[in-house]
Amino acid sequence: MMMKLHIFNPEHDMALAQNSENYTPTKAALQIKSDLSYIPSIWAKEGDFIMVDDVVKAENLCKKLPFKVENINFITRSEIQNCLDSITEISPWGWDKTIVKQLKQIGFRADLLPSTSMLKDIRRLSNRKIAVKSLFYIKKAIENESIIGSSYYLSNLEDLKKIAQQYDKGVIKSPWSSSGRGLRFVDSEISKVHLNWARNVINQQEGIVYEPYYDKIQDFAMEFCAFPDRVVYEGLSVFSSNHGVYSGSIIESETEKLRLLSKYIDSKLLEKVQATLLWHLSNICAHQYIGPLGVDMMIVANKTSPQSYALQPVVEINFRNTMGHVALRLSNKMQPTNKLMQLAFDGSHHSVIISD
């Protein structure tokens, strides 16, 4: 019988940035991991395993979900060694050197883990440089005045300063970072504090990304899954964020999400972006990445065109699970009637809240 081990490792993005087998997550990241380790129960199949810190806590949190969870097995890291022969597949939130080393130490066979070359491909694809190139590709392939966006990958401070002077405001981003942590909002004359930060990023990660600041109206994403022979589109994610930090997603039907977005952007253009991304992602994922991925986008105010709104079609590309994938899986489990999924923090614990 095929049984999968699910692992929620939200420190994945920072592990990619550190690029070390021995990355130690921050206390805050470990808290999120512990509190939300049960999240894969939303999509796990009957008989699957989910690695958690506290089995009783995970079981109690599952009971609060607004649907019946499959008959799954919560298991602690120390207990997994007794089940090694039962696990035929491993599915973490994201693959990186750190999680691979941890699983090797537990005793998992090498054929259940990505190879060194596969890990290199995942890290290379996760570099924001890929999103910069993908934005250029989408804009060139579609050529529509409602599609806007500029993004620059730079390898030195002088080029960064020159680009920044072309815009009133902008955002600088480290090539690898976790949600909200690897970006700074800057003026046309970048402050000394932000230049020092940028210098450190370039020294550590060999580059930095600059994007002009846009007046954001709505965050959303297109979610995909890459297979060995193709990439499949899974659905839309309409969400909210503040300075790059995710806060919540709408749980709705695809029809309703598309209706919400088409208030700003023609639905046929969104469909064209989806089709173009499918082609593009199929090319860049081929023989290099298998698993879930999401492309973050923005609807922004458009001050340079008769059109009131414009689409920035590639803000980020995440080669891992995303909260958008979680929202899609919730939609499949529930009868979506304008629900909202939020991540909440009460000062000591994080939780997933689903409300009207």
C-alpha positions, 0 to 999 in steps of 0.5 A, spaced: 500 500 500 502 506 498 503 511 504 505 518 504 509 522 509 507 529 509 511 535 513 510 542 514 517 545 514 515 553 513 522 555 514 524 552 507 525 559 504 530 561 509 533 554 508 534 555 501 537 562 502 542 559 507 543 553 502 546 549 508 544 542 510 545 545 518 540 551 517 537 552 524 530 556 523 529 562 528 525 561 534 519 564 530 519 559 524 519 553 529 513 556 533 509 556 526 512 549 524 510 546 531 503 550 531 501 548 524 504 542 523 497 539 522 496 543 516 497 537 511 491 533 514 487 538 509 489 534 503 492 528 506 489 521 504 487 515 508 493 512 511 498 517 510 503 520 515 504 527 518 510 529 522 508 533 528 511 535 534 505 533 539 500 528 536 494 530 541 495 537 539 494 535 532 488 531 533 485 536 537 486 542 532 484 537 526 477 536 530 476 544 529 476 544 521 470 544 518 470 538 515 471 530 516 479 529 516 481 522 513 483 517 517 491 519 517 496 518 522 500 523 526 507 521 528 513 524 531 520 524 529 522 519 534 516 515 532 518 515 524 523 510 525 518 504 526 514 506 520 520 507 515 518 500 511 511 503 510 512 510 507 513 510 500 513 517 498 515 523 502 512 530 501 514 536 505 512 543 504 518 544 500 525 541 498 531 543 501 538 541 503 536 541 510 530 537 510 533 532 506 539 531 511 534 531 517 530 525 513 537 521 512 538 522 519 532 518 521 533 513 516 530 514 509 532 511 503 536 515 498 531 513 492 525 517 496 529 523 497 531 528 491 538 528 489 544 533 490 543 535 482 535 536 483 536 540 490 541 545 486 535 545 480 530 547 486 534 552 489 536 555 482 529 556 480 527 559 486 532 565 485 528 571 484 532 572 478 527 566 474 521 571 476 525 577 473 526 573 466 519 570 467 515 577 467 519 579 461 517 573 457 510 574 459 510 581 457 513 580 450 509 573 449 502 577 450 503 584 448 497 587 452 497 594 454 493 592 461 500 588 462 505 592 466 511 591 470 518 592 470 523 587 474 531 588 474 536 583 477 542 587 479 549 584 481 552 591 484 550 597 488 552 602 483 547 599 478 541 598 483 542 606 485 542 608 477 535 604 476 532 606 483 533 613 480 528 612 475 522 611 479 519 615 485 519 609 489 521 601 489 522 595 492 528 591 493 528 584 494 533 578 496 534 573 491 532 568 496 528 569 502 521 568 506 515 571 506 516 579 507 523 578 510 527 579 504 524 586 502 525 593 503 521 599 500 525 604 498 525 611 495 529 614 488 535 616 493 536 609 497 537 610 504 544 608 507 541 603 511 537 600 505 544 600 501 548 597 507 542 591 507 543 591 499 550 590 500 550 584 505 545 581 500 549 582 494 555 579 498 551 573 501 547 571 495 550 574 489 545 579 487 539 583 488 532 585 485 529 591 484 522 593 482 518 599 482 513 600 487 505 599 484 499 602 487 496 595 489 489 593 488 489 586 489 493 580 490 492 573 487 496 567 484 495 562 479 497 555 482 500 549 478 503 542 479 509 540 475 509 532 473 515 529 470 511 530 463 507 536 464 505 542 468 497 542 470 494 548 472 490 547 479 486 554 480 486 561 482 488 564 489 485 570 491 489 573 497 491 579 502 498 580 504 501 586 507 508 588 505 509 581 503 507 577 509 501 573 507 494 574 511 489 570 508 485 567 502 478 567 499 475 560 499 470 560 493 469 557 487 473 558 481 467 561 477 466 566 483 474 568 484 474 569 476 468 574 477 472 578 482 478 579 478 474 580 472 472 587 475 479 589 474 482 585 468 478 582 462 477 574 464 480 573 457 486 576 458 487 572 465 486 566 461 491 568 456 496 569 461 494 562 464 495 558 458 502 562 456 504 561 463 503 553 462 507 553 456 513 557 460 513 553 466 513 546 462 519 549 459 523 551 465 520 545 470 522 540 465 527 534 468 528 540 473 522 540 478 516 536 480 511 538 485 506 544 487 508 551 485 505 558 484 505 564 481 503 571 485 500 576 481 497 583 482 492 588 480 494 595 480 492 602 479 494 604 472 496 611 471 499 611 464 493 608 460 486 609 459 485 603 463 483 604 470 487 597 472 493 593 470 496 586 471 503 585 474 503 577 472 509 575 475 511 578 482 514 571 485 514 564 483 514 559 489 517 552 487 513 549 493 507 548 496 503 555 498 497 557 502 494 558 495 494 551 494 491 550 501 486 554 500 484 550 493 484 544 497 479 547 502 475 549 497 475 542 494 473 539 501 468 544 503 462 547 499 465 554 498 460 560 500 464 566 500 469 563 506 475 566 508 481 562 511 486 566 515 493 565 519 492 568 526 497 569 532 494 570 539 501 572 541 503 565 543 500 560 538 498 561 530 492 558 528 488 557 521 481 560 522 476 559 517 470 564 517 464 567 513 
